Amino acid sequence: MGQPSAAWQSLEGRICFVSNTCLLEISVETAEAATAAERGGAHRIELCVALADAGLTPGEELMRRVREQVRLPIFVMIRPRAGDFLYSSAEFDRMLSEIAIAKRLGMNGAVFGLLTKERRVDVRRTKELVNKARPLPVTFHRAFDGCADLLESLEDVIETGAARILTSGGALTAPEGLGVLKNLVTAAKERVIIVPGGGINASNIANAAQETGAREFHSGLGSVLAYGRKDYKSFENEVRKLAAQLAGAD
């Protein structure tokens, strides 16, 4: 699939992909997995640790090492702990500090999500984090799927200034939420990028692209490197299969 030839443009602190070419983001928790994803044809890396807990903020050394080893854009997870997305004042301050570190270390984007106890997007505090991250673009992650009303929450995320929403359409996996994902892509128009993620693999990514109309997709390929496995060659091959299937869906 290779690196997309389309241009990236900056608009009000966002970086938007302006192309008809589909984009593949791969989440990783090691530098070895990041380089394997790059070799396999990924277009962007989501960097985190503790993927088994849906991802937490990586340490400075890991950010630095991955930045040195890959040329791809790196979006870094900003999540101080596992569990829910209702953060204390101390946790929120930690997220602000982690964003500053990510910017200093050359990350290209930030990934986070905050909710209220009413299962709504925490617009005020998310907006503060988005402003802290500027000019880096922000992805509101799958905390979005915990919202009570996804179409209403779509408007809330847009209000925060985030550039993307990573979502399975409120279902356990994206392939199970294709109908909702299609509705979200339609409702979002050009205001925010909907990124289907969760259970995306080479067997279903082409259908997901065709059914939803989305242009960016996220996969962790968790089963390939589960339980501490370090078979990075197999991981690279699975990324390559994903990339090839997605290219065929264009």
C-alpha positions, -999 to 999 in steps of 0.1 A, spaced: 0 0 0 29 23 8 28 58 21 -1 78 7 9 105 -18 -19 129 -8 -10 161 10 -17 168 47 -30 202 55 -32 222 88 -65 239 96 -71 256 129 -46 234 147 -58 201 130 -40 179 105 -65 165 81 -59 138 56 -72 151 22 -73 122 -2 -96 95 -15 -69 70 -4 -78 50 28 -54 53 57 -43 25 81 -34 32 117 -19 5 138 -17 6 176 16 -7 191 32 -8 225 69 -15 216 94 0 192 98 -34 175 61 -35 167 62 1 155 90 -7 130 72 -39 119 40 -19 113 59 6 92 75 -22 71 41 -37 67 26 -6 51 9 12 80 4 49 75 2 60 111 12 46 145 -9 48 177 16 44 205 6 33 240 14 7 266 -9 -19 283 -29 -27 252 -46 -54 272 -61 -26 293 -71 -7 261 -40 14 262 -22 38 286 3 66 282 37 54 272 68 65 290 92 91 277 119 66 268 95 46 246 82 77 229 118 88 222 128 54 209 99 50 186 103 86 173 139 78 165 131 45 147 100 53 125 92 80 100 55 75 102 32 100 121 29 89 157 -3 96 177 3 90 214 -22 77 239 -29 100 268 -46 79 295 -33 79 330 -49 47 342 -71 18 332 -109 17 339 -134 44 333 -129 78 317 -140 100 347 -108 116 358 -99 133 390 -83 168 391 -49 151 398 -53 127 368 -64 156 346 -33 176 355 -12 145 348 -28 143 313 -19 180 307 17 172 316 18 141 294 6 161 264 34 186 270 60 157 271 45 142 239 49 175 221 84 179 233 94 144 221 81 150 185 48 131 186 24 140 158 -9 137 175 -26 128 208 -54 103 217 -76 107 247 -112 108 258 -131 121 289 -166 115 299 -190 127 326 -209 105 350 -240 111 328 -222 92 299 -217 124 280 -185 138 265 -168 160 290 -167 190 266 -151 216 289 -121 195 300 -116 178 267 -115 212 250 -88 222 275 -67 192 266 -73 198 229 -60 234 233 -30 221 252 -22 197 224 -23 223 196 -11 223 169 -12 185 172 -45 169 161 -65 150 187 -83 117 183 -112 112 208 -108 75 215 -132 47 222 -145 63 254 -169 76 228 -185 42 226 -195 45 262 -217 75 255 -255 72 258 -263 89 225 -236 86 199 -250 111 174 -254 137 202 -219 129 214 -206 134 179 -216 170 181 -200 173 215 -167 160 202 -168 184 173 -173 212 198 -141 202 216 -120 208 185 -109 172 182 -100 161 147 -110 124 149 -132 99 167 -120 64 171 -151 42 175 -167 8 170 -201 24 165 -210 16 201 -208 -22 194 -182 -46 208 -164 -45 175 -165 -23 145 -177 -51 122 -208 -54 145 -214 -16 144 -212 -9 107 -247 6 104 -240 31 132 -206 38 118 -221 46 84 -245 70 101 -217 87 120 -196 91 89 -227 107 72 -234 130 101 -198 140 106 -195 152 70 -162 171 68 -163 183 104 -145 154 121 -130 121 108 -146 89 119 -121 61 124 -136 27 127 -116 5 152 -121 -26 173 -119 -60 158 -106 -48 124 -85 -73 105 -77 -84 70 -108 -105 67 -132 -76 73 -115 -42 66 -125 -40 30 -161 -47 38 -159 -21 66 -146 5 42 -173 -3 16 -202 -3 41 -193 28 61 -176 51 37 -149 58 62 -114 67 49 -93 59 80 -92 27 99 -75 15 132 -63 -19 141 -43 -34 170 -41 -69 157 -41 -79 193 -43 -116 187 -9 -116 168 11 -103 197 -11 -114 226 3 -129 258 37 -113 254 45 -129 220 73 -112 201 66 -126 166 71 -93 149 75 -109 115 40 -123 117 28 -89 130 44 -73 99 28 -98 76 -7 -92 92 -3 -54 88 7 -60 51 -25 -81 46 -45 -53 62 -29 -27 40 -34 -47 8 -71 -53 16 -77 -17 24 -59 -6 -8 -82 -29 -28 -112 -12 -12 -103 22 -26 
